[in-house]
Amino acid sequence: MPQGQVFVEKKKDGRWPAWLMKAGWYLGDMLFRGILLLFVLLTVGLVLGIIWVLISNSLPTIQAFGWHFLTNQAFDPVHNIFGVAPAIFGTLVTAVFALFFAVPVGVGAAIFLAEFCPRSLRIPLAFIADLLAAVPSVVFGLWGFLVLAPWLFHTGEPWLQQHLGFLPLFQGQPHGLGLLAAGVVLAIMVLPLIIAVSREVMLIVPREQREALFALGGTHWEVIRYVVLPFARVGITGGIILALGRALGETMAVTMVIGNQAMPPGWSLFNTGYTLSSVIANQFGEATPGLFLSALLEAGLIVFLITLLTNILARLLVAQMGRTRIGEFVV
């Protein structure tokens, strides 16, 4: 349609022609979609770029050591012998130990905040719990180094050795700094994630389901057990997964309290050690080009892969739990 005719049509009723307005909406929609697609591609490109940098710079140690990099006990830049077996062990042990204590405490605190806490105290207590997530990790590290480690050395670890020394986890010489201190610090650090996510999913449980079981004579505990927890289990699992991801990748706080010295192989939590992240943090400033720098980047690649596999397995677990819950409602 000629341009003059468009303005003539607009002048008749004071509006743009319908075909032109639809074309404008279509172009705006396409532009909006294009911008969103660009953001997604930038994110994917960033992740792929990180993977490429890690893999390309890890090739020297991959070619030099192969799978032995995962099983070697020594990380010795002087003799160009590198291995991360103790670091992988320390990473997994501290993360599992942290979740072992943080999950029951975090879920229990969330149940109290959502079900039993008086309304006047619910918001202040939830704010305090959320405030833990805003504390920098270096502050937790300082607290662990100055307060927790001395207490463990003089009181905590001797008590555990005296009463639970028959277990391999609590045998050996107390050090204060070590796997136990790192696990306790990580447990405190991941608590806010578990509490916040669990509390939110518990609060959205339909009120009708609660009242239905109360009407059938159920107690408050039975309502929590048979209504609240089954409904919220997918969300709680998601919070635990987020906590596990932070525990696996935490660097500064763990570096300050784990001791950063490999001990002879053993299962004692009193031993000092290091994690993959703490190895990178301690050694990267002194790394020289060659196998030394490549070994640190391969350690970073292993952390990335562990976290990636954990998230993939977790998503599969959450999806399976979600399908199971839907199946229960259908039945």
N, C-alpha and C positions, 0 to 999 in steps of 0.2 A: 504494500500500500504506500503511495507517495507520502512524503513527510507532511506536505501541506494538508492532505486529507486527514491525517491523524489529528492535527490541531483543530481542524474543522469539526471532527467528531467529538473531540473533548469540549469544544466550546458550546456544543448543543446542549449537553446535560451537566457540564461541569466536572465530569469524571473521565479518566482514561479509558480507552476501549478495553473490553474484557480480554481480548486476545493478547493485548500488550501487557496487561496486568498479570496474566497467567505466565507469559514468557518471563517477566521480571521475577515472579516467585520461583520459577523453575531455575533461573540462573542463580538466584540467591541460595537456593537449596543446594545446587551443585557446588557453589563456592564454599558453603559451610561444610559439606561433605569432604571437599578437597582439603580444607584446612585440618579437619579432624584426621583424615588419612595421613596427612603430612606429619602430624604429631605422633601417630602410631608408628610410622616408618622411622622417624627419628629415634623413638624409644628402642625399636627392634635393631636399628643400625648401631645404637650405642652399645647394646648388649653384645651384638656380633663383633663389634670392634674390640670390646674388652676380651672376648674369647680369643680373637685372633692375636691380640698382643700377648696374652698368656701362653697360648700354644706355640707361637712362633719363637718367643724368647725362651721357652722351655725345651726346645728341640736339642740343644747341646747336651743337657743332662739326660734327656730321654734316650738319646743315641749312645751316651757313654755308660749309663747304668741300667737302662731298661726298667724291668720290674723290680730289680734289686734296690732301686731308690726307695721303694715302699717298705722294704724289709731290713735295710741296713740300719744298724744301731747308732752309728757315729755320724756327726755333722762336723767335719774337720776341714776348714778351709785351708789350713797349712799344708796338708797332704792331699788336698783335692779328693777327699773321700766324703761323700754326702749320702745321707739317709734320713728319713723322717718317720721311722717306725715309732720311736718314743713320742714324737710330736702327735702322730695320729692317735696313739694310745691315750695321751693326755687330753686331747681334744674330745674324744668320745667319752672318756671316764668322767671328766668334769661336767660335760653337758648332761649325761645320764644322771649323775649324782644330783645336779641342780634340779632336774625335773622330778626326781624321786621325792624330793622334799617340797618343791614349789607347787606341784600339782595338787596334792591333798590340802595344803594350806591355802592356796589360791582359790580352789573351788569351794572349800569350806567358808572362807571369808566372803566369797560372792553369794553363797547361800544365806549367810547371816545378813548381809546388806540388802538382799532382795526379799527375804522372807520374814526375818525376825527383828531387824533393827527398827527402833522407833523412828517415825517420820522426821522428827526434829533433829535426829543425829545422822540420818541416812546420807544427806548431802555433804555435811562436813567430813564424815568418815570416808565417803567415796572420793572426796577431793584430796584428802590426805593420801589415800592409796594411789590415786592418779599422779600425785605430786612426785612419788618415787620414780616414775618414768621420766620426769624432767630433770632428775639429778644427773649431772655429767658422770660418765663412767670413771673418770680420773678421781672424782670425789669418793666413789665406792672403793677404788683402789687404795687411796690414802687411808680411808677408814680401816680397810682390811689389813694394811701394812702396820698401822700405828696402834690399832685396838684389837682386832680379831686375832692376828698372828701371835702377839705376845700372850693373849689369853689362852689360845690353843696350846702354846708351848708349855705354859706353866700349869694350866688347869685342865683344859678340855681333852687334849690328847692323852695325858697320863690317866685321866679318869676312864676314857674309852679303852685304853690299854689294860687297865686293871679289871674292868667289868666285862669287856667284850673282846679281850685279847685272844680268845680261842678262835675268832674269825680271822681269816687272812687279811681282811680289809683293815684291821686295827692292830697289826703287828709291826714291829720295827721300832726304830728310834724316833721319838717325837722331834720335829723340826720347827713347828709353828708355821713357817712358810711351806707350802706344798700343795698337793692335789686337794686335800681336804679344805684348806683355806680358799682355794680357787672355786671349789664347788659351792661352798657356803656363800661366797660373794655373788656368784652367778645365780644362785637360788633367789637371793634378795633382789637382784636386778631384773629377773624375769617375772617376779610376782605381780607387778602392776599390769602386765599384759594379760596374764591369766585371770586376774580379778576383774579387770575392766570388761573384757570380752564376755566372760562367763556371766557377770552381773547383768549386762545388757540383754543377752539372749534369754536369761531367766525372767526378766521384767516383761518381755513381750509374749510370754505364754498366755494364751487366751484365758480370760477370767472365767468363761463358761466351763472350761475343763476343770479348773480348780473347784468351782462351786458344785459341779456335778458329783465329784468324789466326796466333797464335804456332805452333800445331801444324802449320799449312800452310807454315811456314818464313818467315813475315813478320818484318820487323825492328820495333824499337820505333817508329821513325818511321812505318812503314807502318801499324802498329796505330793510332797517333794520327790519321793522315791518313784511313784508310778505315773506322775503327770509332768512335773517340772523337769526332772533330769532326763527322761526319755525325749521330751520335746526339744530340750536345749542341747542334747549331746553333740549334735553336729557343730554348733557354734562353739561349744566348749573345746571340742577337738581342734577346731581352727585356732583358738587362742593358745592351746598347748603347742601347736605347730609353729606359730609365730614365736613363742617363747623358745622353742628348740632352735629355731633359726638364729635368734639372737645369741643364745648360749654357744652355738657352734662357731660363730664369727666374732665374738667379743674379743677385744685385743688389749686395751690399755689396763683395765682393772685386773685382768688375769695375769698380765705380764708383771704387775707389781707384787703379786702375792703367791705365785706358783713356784718361785724359787729359781726357775730358769737353769736348772742343772739336772741332767739325766742321771738317774740312779740305776743300779742293777735291776734287771727285769723282775717284776713282782707286782702283786695286787694290793700292796699296802697304800692306804690313802695318806699315810704320814710321809711318804716319799716326796721329794721335790721332783719337778719335771718341767715340761714346757708343752705348749700347744703349737699348732701350725701358725696361728696368728702371732703368738709371742716370739716364735723363731724369726718371723719376718720383721717384727718390730725391733728386736734386739740386734739383728745382723744387717739390716738393709743399709744403715748409715755407713758401714764399713765394707760393703760389698764392692768388689772390683769386677770389671767386665770379664766375662769368661764363664767357667763352670760355677763359680761362687754366685754370681748374679742370676745365672740361669737356674740354679738350685732353689733360690728364694722364690723366683717366679713360678717354678713348678710347684712349690709348696702352696703358693697362692692359687694355682690352678686346681690343686687337690681340694683346698677349702671350697672353691667355687663348685666343683663337681659334687662334693659331699652335700653342700647346701642344696644344689639343684636336684639331686636324687632324693633328698629328704622331702623337698616340696612336691616332687612328682608323686612319690609314694603317699604323701599326706593327702594330696588332692584326690588320688584314687580311693583312699580310705574314706574321705569325707563324702565323695560321690556315692560309694557303696552304702555308707550309713544313711545317706539321704534316700536312696532307692528303697532300702529296707524299711525306713520309717513310712514312706509313701505306701509300700505294700501292706504294712500293718494297718494303716487307716482304711485302705481299700477292703481288706479282709473284714 
